[in-house]
């Protein structure tokens, strides 16, 4: 591994960390294409290194949002039961999946989530009445965009559990962090505002990734120098993500997620079909 590669990985990690902290998706969905398609690393290495950065992003984002009311701990820990199970399943079965199938899965998942986010650009899921009953899994937090405290109620919890199981499997299979599924599902179908969904997902993805990483490490698939370089970049990028996230509108964040995932989808459809 040359010095140039180290700097490229640090820079890629910084971009992944920034976008990951903005959107709560862990950054792996941006880092894996750079490592796999850009630097031509094998899927197993790119996946394992990415999951290490997912844990780092989760730690950085969770510490940065703690105390702001954005993390819904009760909802997150409930959904994490399903996510961890999915991550363990993927950790034991992923070696049976070929590269062509991985490319195609990545492309389809990214395209579907991109389309879903476009349909949700103008929907925010917040209630401005601070005295409303939020139920067992709902929450409240201060939102500058609304100019005060907002509340939300969680709907369709069984759907959220199923999506979390799939997210855990996607995380362990592709190394991208399950936030790519959790955030859009929580926002689109479970009634959770984007910022709260992103913060809660950021907490969850670290636990999910931690369930898979020991299996990959035991197989020698974790490259420590690459992982260290990527984590350094992720931690630096996460700080920038906090700054932008506090000033961006929810609509802009959704549009950013849709555009980035659309580009990633096109790259992997090309790799799968040609």
N, C-alpha and C positions, 0 to 999 in steps of 0.2 A: 504494500500500500504506500503510494508516494505522497509527498507533502501536498501536492496539488489536489489529490483525491480527498485528503483530510479536510482541506479548506472548502472543497465543494460540498462534502457531507455536512460540515458545520453550517455552511450557508443554506443548504437544503433543510437542515434541521431548524434553522432560524425561521425560514418561511413556514415550515410545517407547524412550528410552535406558535407563531403569530396567528395563523389561520385557525389552528386547533383551539387556541384560547378564545378567539372571537366566536367560534361556532360550536364549541363543545364536542367536536368529533375526534379529538385526539391527535390530529395531524398526520396519522399514518396514511390516510387516503391521498395525501399530497407527497409524503416521503417515499412510499413504496414505488410509485411510478418513476421517481427520480433514481432510486437505487436500482430498480429492475430494468426499466426501459432506457434510462439515461446512462447509468454506469454499467449496465449489463451484468449485474450480480444475479446469482441464481435466486429463484423464488424463495427457497428455504432460508437463505441468508438474509435477503431483504425483509422477509416476513419477521424473522426473529429480532433483527435490529430495530425494525419499526415498533414492535411490541415493547421493547425496552424504552423507546421514546414516549410511547403512549403512557407508560407508568410515570415517567418524568413530567409529562404534560398534565396528567391528572393531579399529581402532587402540587405542581406550581399553580394551576388554576384553582384548585380547591382551597389552597391557603390564601390565594388572592381574593376569593369571593366569600370566604368565611366571615360571618358577622354582618353581611349585607342582606340576609334573608333570602338570597337567591337559591341556595341549595335546599331542596326539599328532602331532608334526610329520611323521613318515614317512607316516602314514595320510593326514593332511591334504593334503600335497603330491601324493600319488598321486591322490587323489580330485579335487584341484583341476584337474588336466589336463582331466577331463571337464567340470567346472563352467565353466571358462573358455571351452571350446568352445561350451557351451550358451549362455553369455552373449553371445558374439559372434554366434551364429545369431539370437538374439532381437533384438539391436541392429539387425540388417539387415532383419528381417522384421516387427517390431512395428507399423510404421506401416500395415501392411495389415490389422490386426485392429481391428474396430469396437468402440465403447464397450460395446454390449450383450454382445458376446462376452467382453470383458475382465471385466465385472461377473459374468457367469456362471462364468467360469473361477475368478475369485477366490473366489466363494461355494462352489463345489464343492471346491476345494483346501482351503479353511479347514475345511469340514465334515468332509472325509475325515480330515484330520490330527487334528482334535478328537476324533473317534470312536476313532482309533488310540491316542491318548494315554490315553483312559479305560480301554482294555483293558490298559494297561501300568502301572496305578497301583501294584501291589504287586510288580512285577518290577524288580530292581535291577542284574542282570548283573555283580555283583562277586564275586570269590573272595577269601576271607579268608586263604588260605595264601600268604604272601609269597614262597615258594620255587617256586611253580607256574611251569611253562614257559608264557610268554605268546605265544610264536611270533614271527613276523617283524613283525607289525603291532600286536601287543598292547601293553599298558603297565601301569604301576603308579603309584599316587599315594596320599598320605595323606588319609584321609577321617575327619573328626571324628565323623560319624554312626555309623561302624563302630568308632571308637575305635582306629584304627591304619592301617597300610598295606594297601591292597587292590589286587588285580590283575584284569585282564580279558583275554580273547582275542577277536580280531576274526574274525567268521564271514561267509561269503557276500560276499566282497569284490566279485565281479562285479556283484551286486545293488547294492552301494554305489556302484559306478562309474556304473551306469545311472541310479540315483536322483540322483547328482550332475549328470549331464548334464541331466536334467529340471529339477533345481533351478536350474541356470544359466539355462535357458530361461525358467523362471518368474520368476527374479530380473530378467532383462532385460525381460521382457514386462510385469510388474506393478510393478516397482520396489520389491519387498518384501524382497530378500535371500533367497538360496536356503536359509537355515537353516530355514525353515518346512518344508522337505522333508527336509533332511539330518539334522537333530537327531532327529526321530521315526524315520526309517529306520535310522540308526546305532544308536539305542537299542532299537528293537523287533525288528529283523531281523539286525543285524550284531554284536550282543553288546556294544556300547559303553555303559558307564554314562552316565546323563544328564549329570552334571557334566562328564565328559570329552568327551562328544559336543558339549555346548554350547560348551566352550572351544575345541575343535578347529574347530567350525563357525564360531565368531566370527572365527578367523584366516582361514578360507577365504572367507567372504562378502565381505570387503574386496577380495580379489583378483578375485573374480567381478564385483563391482560396478565395479571399476576398468576392467574390459574393456569395459563398456557405456557408462559415463559420457562418455568422449570423443566417442562417436558422437552422443549426445544434445546435448552442448555445441556441437558443430559445427552442429547444426540450430537453435540458439538456444532450446532447450527448458529449459535450466537458468536459473532465476531467481536471480541471485546474492544479493540481499537476503534472499529467503525461505530460500535454502539456508544462508546465514550464521546467520540466526535459529534455524533448526532444528538446526544443528550445535551452537550454543551450548547449547541445551536438552538435546541428546543427551549432550554431554560432562558436563553437571551431573547428569543423570539416571543416567548410567552409574555414577557414584560411589555413589549410593544403592543401585543394583542390586547392587554388590559387597557392601555391608553386609548387605542382606537375604539375598543368596544364600549367604553364609557361615553363616547361622544357620537357614536353612529346610531342612526335610526334603525328600528327593527326591520323595516322594509329593505333597507340597504344591506343588512346582514343576510337576509333571506336571498336577495338577488345575488350577492357575492357567492353564497353557497351553491346556488343553482348554476351559475356560470362556471365556477371551478369544477364542479362535478360533471358538467356537460363536456368540458375539455378533456377531463380524465377519461370519461366514457368513450369519446372518439378515439383517443390514443389506444385504448385496450380493445375496442372493436377491431381496429386496424391490425393489432398484434394477433388477435384471435382468428381473423379471416384471411390473413396474408402470410 
